[in-house]
Amino acid sequence: MTLDRVRTGTLPHWRSPLRGPWLTAALGLVLLVGVTVLVVTGLLSYAAYEPDLPGNDATPGRALLGAYLFDWPTDPPWLYRLTQGAHVALGIALVPVVLAKLWSVIPRLFELPPVRSLGHALERATLLLLVGGIVFEFVTGILNIQVFYVFPFSFYTAHFYGAWVFLGAFVAHVVLKLPTMLRSLRDRPAGIARTRTADTRPEPYEPGGLVSADPAPPTVSRRGAAMFVGAASATLFGLYIGQTLDGPLRRTALFAPHDRDLGEGANAFPVNKTAATAGVTQALADAWRLELAGPSGTRRFTRADLLALPQHTYELPIACVEGWSVSRSWTGVRLADLVRLAGGTDRDRLLVESFQAGGAFGRVSLSVGQSQAERSLLALSVGGEDLSLDHGFPARTIVPAAPGVHATKWVGRLTVVAA
């Protein structure tokens, strides 16, 4: 009896009169657009890390998966803020749509027999990778946003390779199902999405399809279901988007774990890694000297020495992979000027090393473009105030359009490298 009900889609939990080709196709169309944007912005985020430079790639062995990489630009300076903010904000907003889509197709996940033909086996395989891939990417991504690393592996490596597995399944699934999706949207009765609850009827039943052979009475219309999913997406988006913007909307960003107890003044913006976590003490900062190594040898600068050099001030955003960003006025010495002080040329780049105690991001390679950009700074102050210890005192780099991980705090050594 149970197997017969599985085959005909009449189990009690699968009797909703809303479930059918039209709703599944409508949700699929939203995800087709949204996931495409997620994939593109995710790949751009990887390119922004300049993974071809030594020490920057957390995903070894990528081979052809990095064939598309290009030199990440430094202009416009808000580029990474836009792409990564869109990636995270859209990912959060799509969670209700993904859940609704999984609900709409759940009878297909328990089809019997599980494989009926070679074509059906291919569809099932892509469906397994698609569902597993999207769940893995969304769960690890959301945990990363919340800085809650409960998984026993590197987020960056797993998220990168998981994305390519999902992308392969996504492309295969779209190729297989796009004609069906378009047909389902085109051939349904006019007004199917505008019918009231009392007038809501199941779509035509087809054996082995999504429509139940024994549908329950409707408790909500298709329009009501769509509005519920849309309202849930809008709510999640609203509770996140404030952490990518400057201004009063930051107070609405309940999904922003970095925006808590920030204090006051120009240094009141998020901190990913505190000085205590990095093993940086005030005593270390007070005894600090910057080492500048290049063709002319190695020179050491105190903070007073750096302050005596020409100072420049630029308004630049700092944006992190978790999606938060802020714009601040930074003052310091141009990195290009330091390259020349070390005997380098405008064809050279910098290796930036932090004096934090063994931190995972203590070493970053900047590209030639990043090292030579007019607005790339070794920042000594922010908003007219000295950097706080948590924000990198005595000096940190700030590079336009670069991920926050390239805004190295507690800079201890700059080495000029010939490109």
Helices and strands as residue ranges (DSSP letters): H 2-8, G 12-14, H 21-48, G 63-66, H 79-93, H 95-109, H 118-145, H 155-187, G 197-199, H 222-240, G 241-244, G 248-252, H 275-278, H 282-286, E 290-294, E 297-301, H 303-307, E 312-319, E 325-334, H 335-341, E 348-354, E 363-365, H 368-372, E 377-382, E 385-386, E 396-398, G 404-406, E 411-418
